[in-house]
Amino acid sequence: MNWDLLFFTKSIALGVGLAMDAFSVSLANGLNEPSMKKTRMLLIAGIFALFQCVMPLIGWICVHTVVQYFNAVSVLIPWIALALLGYIGGKMLYEGLHPEKEEENDNDHALTMKLLMVQGIATSIDALSVGFTIAEYDVIHALISCMIIGIVTLGICLAGLHLGRKFGTKLAGKAGILGGIILLVIGLEIFVSGVFM
């Protein structure tokens, strides 16, 4: 494997493609929390980037070790993503439609570390299959490619958080509803493309 322009272009393209779900969820998170500080934005984008970096690497390891088991599990990926994003999006939508309950306990709608981890898994689980795409890479090339995917995801998610935060201030009370709808749509898109295409 060569360190050529094609290698880096392919890795960047994979990063952009894989980061689209994480971008949309970042947008929803920014809408949900318009007063988000920059350090928190970096933390959230970093979590998405970490998952997008690690998942293809796990897929690569599976291809080189237990490929028959990975094939069996890959059928469940759309179902897992739908369940995780459906739960998070549904919760955001419910809280957006019932603001009186949100006022009673204002911390319930906050993006906790647990919730961010669930979002990270849900948006990156389809990246496991990228292990097949990079199966011909040696260990070093696979690591570098996955790191490029993570860096691209970090930048794209920061942009999504920034946009969501900017528009979240303007949308005020409707941001949670819009964010919830976005997450539900992403979950359905992953499910439909994974099961029917």
N, C-alpha and C positions, 0 to 999 in steps of 0.2 A: 504494500500500500504506500502510495506517495503522499508527501505533504504538498499537494498542488492546489491550485485555485478551485478545482472541482470539489475536492474534499471539503474545503471551507465553505464554498457556496452551498453544497448539499447540507452541511450541518446548520448553517444559518437558515436555510429554507425550512428544514425540519423544525428548527426552533420557532420560526414564525408560525408555521402551520399548527404546531402543538400548543402554542401560547394563546391561540384565539379564544378557547374556552376560559382560560385563566384571565385573559383580558376582560372578557364579558363579566366574569364574576368580580373582578377588581372594580369594574365600572359600577356594578351593583353595590359593592361594599362602600365605595366612595359616595354613592348616592345615599346610602343608609347612614353614613357618618360624615356629614359635610364639614365638621370641625376637626377632622382627623389631622394630627400633627405629622410632620415629615418623617420623624423617627418611626412612628407607627406605620406609615406608608411603606417605608423601607423594610420593616419587619414583615408586613403582609406580602409584599412583592418577593421578599427573600424566601418566604415559606413556599410560595408557588414555584419559584425558580428552583429551589432545592428538590421539590417533588418531580418537576419536569426534568431535572438532571438525573435523578436517581432511578426513576421508572424505566427509561430506555436501557439503562445499565443493567437493571434487574432482568429486563427482557433479553438483553444480550447474553447474560449469564445463563438464563433458562435455555436459550437456543443452543448453547455450548454444553449444557449438562442434562437437563431434564425436559427436553423439548416435547415429548409425548404428554407429560403432565401439564405443561404450559398450554398446549393446544386445547386440552379439556377445560382449563380454567378460563381461557380467553373468550369462550362462549358466554360466560357470566358477566364480562366487563360492562356491556351496555346496561344490564339489569342493575348492577351495583351503582353505576353512575346515576341512573334514573332515580334509584331509591335515595341516595345521598343528597343529590341536588333537589329532588322533589320535597324531601323533608325540610331542608334549609329554606328553599324558596317558598314553600307553603307556610312555614313559620313566619317569614318576613312579610308575606302577603297578609296573613291573619293579623299580625301586629299592626300593619299599615291600615287595615280596615277597622280595627278596634283600638283607636288611639287612647281611649279612656283607660284601658288595661295597661297600656304602655306607660301612662303617666303614673299609675300606681307603683310600678316597679320599673324604673327607667333603665336599670342595668340589664334587664332581660334581653333587650334587643342588641346589646353591645356585642361586638365580635370578640368572643373569648378565644383563647388559644385552642381549646378543644374544637370549637366551630371552625377556626381557620385550618386546623389539621384535616378535618372532614372535607372542607372545600378543596384543600390541596390534593387529597387523595382522589376526590370525585373528578377534578378537572385534569388530573394527570394519569388516571388509571388506563386510559386508552393509549398512553405513551409506552406502555409495556410492549405493545406490538411493534414498536420501532426497533426493538431488539432484532427482529427479523430483517429489517431494512439495513441495519449495520452489522449483520451477522458475519460478513466477510472481513471485518476489521480485526486487527490484532488488539491486544489489551490497551496499549497506549493510544491508538487511534480511537478506540471506543470511548476511552476516558475523556480525551480531548473533545470529541464530538459531543458527548453528553454535557461537558462543561460549557461548550459554545451554546448548546440548546438552553442551558440554565441561564446564561448571561443574557441571551436574547429575550427569554421569558421575563427576567428581572426588569429590563428596560420597557417592555411592552406592558407589563403589569403596573409599573410606576405611572406610565402614561394613562392607563385605564383608571387608576385610583385618582389621579389628578383631575381628569375629565369628570369623573363621577362626583368628586368633591366640589368642583366648580358648579356643576349643574344641580347638585344636591341642595346647595344653598338657595338656589332659585326655585326649586320645586318644593322646598320646605316639607310639609306634611305628607305629600304624595310620593316622596322618594322611596319609602319602604315598600309601597305597593309596586312601583315600577321595578325596584330591585328584585322583589320576589318573583314578579312575572318574568324578568330576564333569566333568573336561575331556573325556573320551571321550563322555559323554552329551551335553554341549553341542555337540561336533562333529557327532554323529549328528543332534541336533535341528536344527541349522542346515542340514545336508545334506538331511534328510527334508523340512523345510518349504520349502527352496529348490527341490528337484527335483520333489516330488510334490504341492505345494500351489499 
